[in-house]
Amino acid sequence: MLSANIFRFPCLMNPKPFKFCPSCSSDSFRLTENRYSCDQCDFTFFINAATAVAGILVHDGKLLFTVRGKAPGKGKLGLPGGFVDFHESLEEALIRETREELGIHVTDWKYLMSAPNIYDYADVRYHTCDGLFVAYLNEKPAFTLQASEIEAVKWLQPDKVKLQDIAFPSLRKAVKMVIDSL
């Protein structure tokens, strides 16, 4: 049976969350850079990046930002998005997250870029690969915010965006790319 710690992975801030091999229970289970390996039974557990998405909405030359309602980055600027669920494409996840967080249905997302990120939450460090998208809206939508995630939304002119106010490096990089293209 697998250790309960396997569900708190991909990379706990504690560098050795596994004490025993989940396959043979040996105590010779060791961590290298991106995997655990058992010297007794050759079982290997790979540590992979979690997949996440975020989207930049643009209307009338302004970019939409969320104000994060919880850690990490509580109170900082964010973008609609989140983790990709099993059996979801990046686009499906972003459509779902935008509907959940903002109460709007956006389907014409265009792929912008991907970037690595670190997401520290509840004493767990998640290494992510973020898929970043952009959508241009013809009309300014009315939002129904997910209060547990989003404190507020802000439409900002590109010259008013302070990249240091954005919660995550991957989002800053994507926002800069969109601003540079406007």
Phi and psi restraints in degrees (value plus and minus 20) as a CYANA .aco file:
   2 LEU   PHI     -96.1   -56.1
   2 LEU   PSI     126.9   166.9
   3 SER   PHI     -84.2   -44.2
   3 SER   PSI     126.6   166.6
   4 ALA   PHI     -81.2   -41.2
   4 ALA   PSI     -45.7    -5.7
   5 ASN   PHI     -84.1   -44.1
   5 ASN   PSI     -41.4    -1.4
   6 ILE   PHI     -80.0   -40.0
   6 ILE   PSI     -48.7    -8.7
   7 PHE   PHI    -102.7   -62.7
   7 PHE   PSI     -29.1    10.9
   8 ARG   PHI    -120.8   -80.8
   8 ARG   PSI      -6.3    33.7
   9 PHE   PHI    -114.3   -74.3
   9 PHE   PSI     143.5   183.5
  10 PRO   PHI    -110.5   -70.5
  10 PRO   PSI     -48.7    -8.7
  11 CYS   PHI    -172.9  -132.9
  11 CYS   PSI      78.8   118.8
  12 LEU   PHI     -87.0   -47.0
  12 LEU   PSI     131.2   171.2
  13 MET   PHI     -82.9   -42.9
  13 MET   PSI     -46.9    -6.9
  14 ASN   PHI     -93.5   -53.5
  14 ASN   PSI      98.2   138.2
  15 PRO   PHI     -89.2   -49.2
  15 PRO   PSI     -30.5     9.5
  16 LYS   PHI    -152.6  -112.6
  16 LYS   PSI      49.3    89.3
  17 PRO   PHI     -92.4   -52.4
  17 PRO   PSI     -45.2    -5.2
  18 PHE   PHI    -115.1   -75.1
  18 PHE   PSI     109.5   149.5
  19 LYS   PHI    -121.0   -81.0
  19 LYS   PSI     -45.5    -5.5
  20 PHE   PHI    -155.2  -115.2
  20 PHE   PSI     131.2   171.2
  21 CYS   PHI     -83.3   -43.3
  21 CYS   PSI     109.0   149.0
  22 PRO   PHI     -91.4   -51.4
  22 PRO   PSI     -31.3     8.7
  23 SER   PHI    -112.3   -72.3
  23 SER   PSI     -69.2   -29.2
  24 CYS   PHI    -138.9   -98.9
  24 CYS   PSI     -22.0    18.0
  25 SER   PHI      50.9    90.9
  25 SER   PSI      -9.3    30.7
  26 SER   PHI     -86.3   -46.3
  26 SER   PSI     130.8   170.8
  27 ASP   PHI    -110.8   -70.8
  27 ASP   PSI      -8.6    31.4
  28 SER   PHI    -119.3   -79.3
  28 SER   PSI      24.2    64.2
  29 PHE   PHI    -119.6   -79.6
  29 PHE   PSI      93.6   133.6
  30 ARG   PHI    -142.7  -102.7
  30 ARG   PSI     129.4   169.4
  31 LEU   PHI    -114.9   -74.9
  31 LEU   PSI     108.5   148.5
  32 THR   PHI    -133.0   -93.0
  32 THR   PSI    -186.4  -146.4
  33 GLU   PHI     -73.8   -33.8
  33 GLU   PSI     -67.9   -27.9
  34 ASN   PHI    -152.7  -112.7
  34 ASN   PSI       3.4    43.4
  35 ARG   PHI    -183.4  -143.4
  35 ARG   PSI     135.9   175.9
  36 TYR   PHI    -122.2   -82.2
  36 TYR   PSI     120.2   160.2
  37 SER   PHI    -153.9  -113.9
  37 SER   PSI     121.7   161.7
  38 CYS   PHI    -122.0   -82.0
  38 CYS   PSI     105.2   145.2
  39 ASP   PHI     -92.6   -52.6
  39 ASP   PSI     -40.1    -0.1
  40 GLN   PHI    -105.0   -65.0
  40 GLN   PSI     -67.0   -27.0
  41 CYS   PHI    -138.5   -98.5
  41 CYS   PSI     -17.7    22.3
  42 ASP   PHI      46.1    86.1
  42 ASP   PSI      -3.9    36.1
  43 PHE   PHI     -85.3   -45.3
  43 PHE   PSI     119.1   159.1
  44 THR   PHI    -147.8  -107.8
  44 THR   PSI     112.6   152.6
  45 PHE   PHI    -137.5   -97.5
  45 PHE   PSI      94.8   134.8
  46 PHE   PHI    -105.8   -65.8
  46 PHE   PSI     123.6   163.6
  47 ILE   PHI    -122.1   -82.1
  47 ILE   PSI      91.9   131.9
  48 ASN   PHI    -135.4   -95.4
  48 ASN   PSI     140.0   180.0
  49 ALA   PHI     -90.4   -50.4
  49 ALA   PSI     123.5   163.5
  50 ALA   PHI    -100.7   -60.7
  50 ALA   PSI     130.5   170.5
  51 THR   PHI    -118.9   -78.9
  51 THR   PSI     112.9   152.9
  52 ALA   PHI    -157.3  -117.3
  52 ALA   PSI     142.9   182.9
  53 VAL   PHI    -155.2  -115.2
  53 VAL   PSI     136.9   176.9
  54 ALA   PHI    -172.6  -132.6
  54 ALA   PSI     132.2   172.2
  55 GLY   PHI    -151.7  -111.7
  55 GLY   PSI     121.1   161.1
  56 ILE   PHI    -122.2   -82.2
  56 ILE   PSI      99.6   139.6
  57 LEU   PHI    -118.5   -78.5
  57 LEU   PSI     111.6   151.6
  58 VAL   PHI    -142.1  -102.1
  58 VAL   PSI     110.0   150.0
  59 HIS   PHI    -161.7  -121.7
  59 HIS   PSI     108.7   148.7
  60 ASP   PHI      33.2    73.2
  60 ASP   PSI      18.6    58.6
  61 GLY   PHI      60.0   100.0
  61 GLY   PSI     -21.8    18.2
  62 LYS   PHI    -124.6   -84.6
  62 LYS   PSI     130.9   170.9
  63 LEU   PHI    -125.4   -85.4
  63 LEU   PSI     119.7   159.7
  64 LEU   PHI    -111.2   -71.2
  64 LEU   PSI     109.8   149.8
  65 PHE   PHI    -142.0  -102.0
  65 PHE   PSI     126.0   166.0
  66 THR   PHI    -114.3   -74.3
  66 THR   PSI     137.2   177.2
  67 VAL   PHI    -125.6   -85.6
  67 VAL   PSI      97.7   137.7
  68 ARG   PHI     -85.4   -45.4
  68 ARG   PSI     111.6   151.6
  69 GLY   PHI    -114.3   -74.3
  69 GLY   PSI     -23.8    16.2
  70 LYS   PHI    -172.7  -132.7
  70 LYS   PSI     146.4   186.4
  71 ALA   PHI     -89.6   -49.6
  71 ALA   PSI     132.4   172.4
  72 PRO   PHI     -98.4   -58.4
  72 PRO   PSI     133.2   173.2
  73 GLY   PHI      58.3    98.3
  73 GLY   PSI       2.8    42.8
  74 LYS   PHI     -72.7   -32.7
  74 LYS   PSI     110.7   150.7
  75 GLY   PHI      66.1   106.1
  75 GLY   PSI     -31.4     8.6
  76 LYS   PHI    -108.4   -68.4
  76 LYS   PSI     147.9   187.9
  77 LEU   PHI     -94.9   -54.9
  77 LEU   PSI     122.0   162.0
  78 GLY   PHI    -157.9  -117.9
  78 GLY   PSI    -190.7  -150.7
  79 LEU   PHI    -151.9  -111.9
  79 LEU   PSI     133.7   173.7
  80 PRO   PHI     -79.8   -39.8
  80 PRO   PSI     118.1   158.1
  81 GLY   PHI     137.4   177.4
  81 GLY   PSI    -192.9  -152.9
  82 GLY   PHI     146.1   186.1
  82 GLY   PSI    -184.2  -144.2
  83 PHE   PHI     -96.6   -56.6
  83 PHE   PSI     128.2   168.2
  84 VAL   PHI    -105.4   -65.4
  84 VAL   PSI     108.3   148.3
  85 ASP   PHI     -99.6   -59.6
  85 ASP   PSI     141.6   181.6
  86 PHE   PHI     -75.0   -35.0
  86 PHE   PSI     123.2   163.2
  87 HIS   PHI      46.5    86.5
  87 HIS   PSI       2.5    42.5
  88 GLU   PHI    -136.8   -96.8
  88 GLU   PSI     122.8   162.8
  89 SER   PHI    -102.2   -62.2
  89 SER   PSI     148.8   188.8
  90 LEU   PHI     -78.2   -38.2
  90 LEU   PSI     -65.1   -25.1
  91 GLU   PHI     -84.5   -44.5
  91 GLU   PSI     -63.0   -23.0
  92 GLU   PHI     -81.5   -41.5
  92 GLU   PSI     -60.7   -20.7
  93 ALA   PHI     -84.0   -44.0
  93 ALA   PSI     -61.9   -21.9
  94 LEU   PHI     -89.1   -49.1
  94 LEU   PSI     -58.2   -18.2
  95 ILE   PHI     -81.2   -41.2
  95 ILE   PSI     -65.9   -25.9
  96 ARG   PHI     -83.4   -43.4
  96 ARG   PSI     -68.4   -28.4
  97 GLU   PHI     -82.9   -42.9
  97 GLU   PSI     -59.5   -19.5
  98 THR   PHI     -86.2   -46.2
  98 THR   PSI     -59.5   -19.5
  99 ARG   PHI     -85.8   -45.8
  99 ARG   PSI     -64.2   -24.2
 100 GLU   PHI     -86.5   -46.5
 100 GLU   PSI     -66.2   -26.2
 101 GLU   PHI    -101.6   -61.6
 101 GLU   PSI     -55.5   -15.5
 102 LEU   PHI    -134.8   -94.8
 102 LEU   PSI     -33.4     6.6
 103 GLY   PHI      53.1    93.1
 103 GLY   PSI       4.2    44.2
 104 ILE   PHI    -144.4  -104.4
 104 ILE   PSI     137.0   177.0
 105 HIS   PHI    -132.4   -92.4
 105 HIS   PSI      84.8   124.8
 106 VAL   PHI    -135.4   -95.4
 106 VAL   PSI     104.9   144.9
 107 THR   PHI    -139.0   -99.0
 107 THR   PSI     -31.9     8.1
 108 ASP   PHI    -117.1   -77.1
 108 ASP   PSI      26.1    66.1
 109 TRP   PHI     -88.2   -48.2
 109 TRP   PSI     118.6   158.6
 110 LYS   PHI    -134.6   -94.6
 110 LYS   PSI     111.0   151.0
 111 TYR   PHI     -81.2   -41.2
 111 TYR   PSI     114.6   154.6
 112 LEU   PHI    -130.3   -90.3
 112 LEU   PSI     -73.9   -33.9
 113 MET   PHI    -193.1  -153.1
 113 MET   PSI     154.5   194.5
 114 SER   PHI    -148.6  -108.6
 114 SER   PSI     136.1   176.1
 115 ALA   PHI    -176.7  -136.7
 115 ALA   PSI     125.7   165.7
 116 PRO   PHI     -93.8   -53.8
 116 PRO   PSI     135.7   175.7
 117 ASN   PHI    -173.3  -133.3
 117 ASN   PSI     143.2   183.2
 118 ILE   PHI    -142.5  -102.5
 118 ILE   PSI     111.5   151.5
 119 TYR   PHI    -145.5  -105.5
 119 TYR   PSI      80.4   120.4
 120 ASP   PHI    -110.2   -70.2
 120 ASP   PSI      97.7   137.7
 121 TYR   PHI    -163.5  -123.5
 121 TYR   PSI     106.9   146.9
 122 ALA   PHI      30.8    70.8
 122 ALA   PSI      29.5    69.5
 123 ASP   PHI      44.0    84.0
 123 ASP   PSI      -0.1    39.9
 124 VAL   PHI    -140.5  -100.5
 124 VAL   PSI     111.9   151.9
 125 ARG   PHI    -119.2   -79.2
 125 ARG   PSI      95.6   135.6
 126 TYR   PHI    -122.3   -82.3
 126 TYR   PSI     103.3   143.3
 127 HIS   PHI    -108.6   -68.6
 127 HIS   PSI     106.0   146.0
 128 THR   PHI    -140.3  -100.3
 128 THR   PSI     140.6   180.6
 129 CYS   PHI    -138.6   -98.6
 129 CYS   PSI      92.4   132.4
 130 ASP   PHI    -115.2   -75.2
 130 ASP   PSI     106.1   146.1
 131 GLY   PHI    -111.1   -71.1
 131 GLY   PSI     103.4   143.4
 132 LEU   PHI    -135.2   -95.2
 132 LEU   PSI     116.0   156.0
 133 PHE   PHI    -150.7  -110.7
 133 PHE   PSI     145.2   185.2
 134 VAL   PHI    -156.2  -116.2
 134 VAL   PSI     125.8   165.8
 135 ALA   PHI    -158.9  -118.9
 135 ALA   PSI     117.5   157.5
 136 TYR   PHI    -124.9   -84.9
 136 TYR   PSI     101.3   141.3
 137 LEU   PHI    -119.1   -79.1
 137 LEU   PSI     117.3   157.3
 138 ASN   PHI    -100.3   -60.3
 138 ASN   PSI     -49.3    -9.3
 139 GLU   PHI    -145.5  -105.5
 139 GLU   PSI     128.0   168.0
 140 LYS   PHI     -99.2   -59.2
 140 LYS   PSI      98.1   138.1
 141 PRO   PHI     -99.4   -59.4
 141 PRO   PSI     139.8   179.8
 142 ALA   PHI    -113.3   -73.3
 142 ALA   PSI     114.6   154.6
 143 PHE   PHI    -125.0   -85.0
 143 PHE   PSI     128.1   168.1
 144 THR   PHI    -139.8   -99.8
 144 THR   PSI      82.0   122.0
 145 LEU   PHI     -98.9   -58.9
 145 LEU   PSI     122.2   162.2
 146 GLN   PHI    -100.3   -60.3
 146 GLN   PSI      79.5   119.5
 147 ALA   PHI     -78.1   -38.1
 147 ALA   PSI     -49.6    -9.6
 148 SER   PHI     -92.2   -52.2
 148 SER   PSI     -37.0     3.0
 149 GLU   PHI    -135.2   -95.2
 149 GLU   PSI     -57.5   -17.5
 150 ILE   PHI    -141.1  -101.1
 150 ILE   PSI     102.8   142.8
 151 GLU   PHI     -98.9   -58.9
 151 GLU   PSI     -59.0   -19.0
 152 ALA   PHI    -186.3  -146.3
 152 ALA   PSI     153.0   193.0
 153 VAL   PHI    -145.3  -105.3
 153 VAL   PSI     133.0   173.0
 154 LYS   PHI    -158.0  -118.0
 154 LYS   PSI     110.9   150.9
 155 TRP   PHI    -114.8   -74.8
 155 TRP   PSI     100.7   140.7
 156 LEU   PHI    -140.8  -100.8
 156 LEU   PSI     119.1   159.1
 157 GLN   PHI     -87.0   -47.0
 157 GLN   PSI     125.2   165.2
 158 PRO   PHI     -73.2   -33.2
 158 PRO   PSI     -57.9   -17.9
 159 ASP   PHI     -95.2   -55.2
 159 ASP   PSI     -26.3    13.7
 160 LYS   PHI    -121.3   -81.3
 160 LYS   PSI     -24.5    15.5
 161 VAL   PHI     -99.4   -59.4
 161 VAL   PSI     105.4   145.4
 162 LYS   PHI    -124.2   -84.2
 162 LYS   PSI      88.5   128.5
 163 LEU   PHI     -76.4   -36.4
 163 LEU   PSI     -52.8   -12.8
 164 GLN   PHI     -87.8   -47.8
 164 GLN   PSI     -34.9     5.1
 165 ASP   PHI    -105.1   -65.1
 165 ASP   PSI     -25.0    15.0
 166 ILE   PHI    -108.4   -68.4
 166 ILE   PSI     114.5   154.5
 167 ALA   PHI     -80.6   -40.6
 167 ALA   PSI     -57.4   -17.4
 168 PHE   PHI    -148.1  -108.1
 168 PHE   PSI     124.8   164.8
 169 PRO   PHI     -78.2   -38.2
 169 PRO   PSI     -58.3   -18.3
 170 SER   PHI     -84.2   -44.2
 170 SER   PSI     -58.4   -18.4
 171 LEU   PHI     -89.4   -49.4
 171 LEU   PSI     -59.2   -19.2
 172 ARG   PHI     -79.6   -39.6
 172 ARG   PSI     -63.2   -23.2
 173 LYS   PHI     -82.7   -42.7
 173 LYS   PSI     -63.4   -23.4
 174 ALA   PHI     -87.3   -47.3
 174 ALA   PSI     -63.5   -23.5
 175 VAL   PHI     -81.6   -41.6
 175 VAL   PSI     -63.5   -23.5
 176 LYS   PHI     -79.9   -39.9
 176 LYS   PSI     -61.1   -21.1
 177 MET   PHI     -82.2   -42.2
 177 MET   PSI     -63.4   -23.4
 178 VAL   PHI     -87.8   -47.8
 178 VAL   PSI     -64.3   -24.3
 179 ILE   PHI     -80.3   -40.3
 179 ILE   PSI     -62.5   -22.5
 180 ASP   PHI     -84.5   -44.5
 180 ASP   PSI     -44.0    -4.0
 181 SER   PHI    -108.9   -68.9
 181 SER   PSI     -33.1     6.9
